[in-house]
Amino acid sequence: MHKDIREIIFTEDEIRLRIRELGEEITADYAGKTPLLIGVLKGCYVFLGDIARSIDLDCEIRFITASSYGVSTITSGDVRIGMDFDFPIAGKDVIIIEDILDSGNTLAALRNFILARKPASLKICTLLDKPARRQASINPDYTGFLCPDEFVVGFGLDYAERYRNLPYVASLKPEIYSE
């Protein structure tokens, strides 16, 4: 799997440090509250686990599936939200936890989906923000790193369900995903 990597963009240590900083920022912003962290599966699972442990507050943690990629490297533009919430959202301080904000199509649809359920507040926390690919009008409230316009994997991000378990974020060799 490591032989498929072109370049490590964010090391494990850099990610660990930045997540600790994000956790401190969220802890300060939500002091006295119990935020509801909603992780967007599947890519968020590594980031959500680490960010949740970095937030020094009681938190609720839930998951939702949403995607506009399937097994492709390019968004289809067709956002599929895989399930409705079986838990209350109204009146809660919600933070969407996402691995990467790329085109913004998925997060824009998910934001509208959640806002229709009347949360007290809604913010977005993403490990990576890739504004060069943005199609929807959406920006994160909390960002781990600005990501270069490259196809990246690792730390939960995948290509065809592979590479999620890499402890760093890296660009994949183009010949791997253009086969």
N, C-alpha and C positions, 0 to 999 in steps of 0.2 A: 504494500500500500504506500509506503514512503517513497518508493521508486517512481510513483506517479506524480509526485509533488514537484512543481517547478521552482517555487520559492516560498519560504515561510514569511508571512506578512506581519503577523502578530504572534509573539512567542507566548508560551504558557505563563511565564513570569509577568509579562506585560499585561496579559489578560487578567491574571489574578489580582494584580495591583489596581487596575482600572475598575474591576468589579467591586473591590473593597471601597474605592472612592465613591462609586455610584450608590452603594449601600448606605454609606454615611450621608450622602446627599438626600436620598429618599427618606432615611430615618429622620433627618432634620425637617424635611418638608411635611412629613406626616405625623409629627410628634403629637401624641394624644389621640391618634386615630388608629383604626385597624384596617389597613388597605387590603383590598381583594386583588390578588395577583392572578391574572388570567393568562396562562401560557398558551401560545399558539403552537400546537403539535405539527410536526414532529421535531422540527429544528430547535425549538426553545429548550428542550429538556435539560441539556447540560447547563446552559446559561441560567435558566430558572432555578435550578438547584443551588447554584453558587450565589446568585443575587439574593435569593430568599434567606440564605444563611448569613448574608452580609447586612441584612436589614435588622436592626435591633428594636423590633416592635412585634407585637402579635400581628400575624398576617393570616388571611385565608388564602388558600391556593386551589385553583381550579384550572381546567384545561378545556380547549376547544380546538377543533380541526378546521383549518381554512387554507386554501391554496389556489394559486392561479398558474402553477408550473407543471404539475404532474411529474413526468420523468424527463422533461425537457430542460434546457438551460435558458430558455426564453419564455417569458410570461405569455400565456394564451390570452390574457385579458379577461377571461371568464373565471370569476371568483366563485369557488365552491366552499360554503360553510357547512361542515360535515355534521353538525348537531346543534340543537337548540340548548339553551341552558336549562338544567334541571335544578337550579338553585336561584335564589332571589338576587337581583341586581339593584333594584330600586333603592335609592338612598345610600348606596355604598360608594366608597372612594375606590375606584377601579384603576388598576395599572395593567395595561396590556404588556406582556413580556414577549418579545419577538427576537429571533436570532439576527435577522437582517431586514432592513428597510431598503428595498431596491426600487422597483417600479412604483410602489405605493398602492397598487390596485387592491391587493389583499387587505392591507391595513385600513385603507379608506372604507372598504366595504364592511370590515369588521367594526370599525369605529361607528359607522352608522347603525349597524346591527345592535351594538351595545347602547348607544345613545337613545335608541327607540325604547329601551327598557328602563330609562330614567335613573341613571346613577347620580349620586351627589356630585361626583367629579369623575373625569376620565383623562388619564395621561398614558403616554406610550414610552416604554423603555426598550431600547434595542441595543444589542451588542454592537452591530455594525450598521452604519448609515452610508448608502451608496447613492448620493444625490445625482450623479451623472446619468443614472438610469430612470430618474423619476418621471412618471407619467401622470400620477394623481397629485392633487394639491394636499399634501400631508407632510408633516415634519415631526420628529420625535421630541419628546420633552426631556428625555434622558438618553444620552448616546455614549456608548463605550468608545467607539473609534469611527472616524471617517474612513471609508473603505475605497480603495482605488477601483477603477472600472475594470475589474478582472473577475473571472469566475473563480470563486473561493469555496473551499471546503474545510471541514474540521470544526471542532468544538460545537458539534451538533449539526452543522451545515453538511449537506450531502450532495453527491451526484449519483443518481440511480440507487439511492439507499445505501451507498457506501461512503466511507471516510468520516462518518459522524464521530467516531471514537478517537480521532486525532486530538491531542491535547493543545493544539495550536491552530491558528487560521492560516491557510496557505492557498496559493494559486495552484490550480491543477494544470498539468501539461495539456496544451490544446489537443494533442493527438488522442488523448484519453476520451474527451467528450465530443470529439468530432468524428468518431469512428462510425 
